[in-house]
Amino acid sequence: MVGIWWRSETFAHCLLVLPITLWLIWRRRDELAALTPRPQPWVLLPMGAVAVAWMLADLVVVNAATQFAFVTLLILAVPRYSGSRSQG
């Protein structure tokens, strides 16, 4: 994906996503540090379904679908490992 972002003017803006995300997290670091994570095991079900979709897309060589599945897994990893948060 990064190779496509680097070469294509259409997707070059994607290179800004990580630095902006890190900056937004850094801005609220004190609030985030005060939260207590509670992992959500039920998120494994949609993660499993997305992983199967990723595998199938890879088998039939549909790059857009594999990239979508990868990003979806990253997004689902947040509630899986951090869960719903509450003040500690």
Secondary structure, DSSP 8 states (H G I E B T S, - for coil): -HHHHHH-TTTGGGGGHHHHHHHHHHHTHHHHHTEE-B--GGGHHHHHHHHHHHHHHHHTT-HHHHHHHHHHHHHHHHHHHTBS-EE-
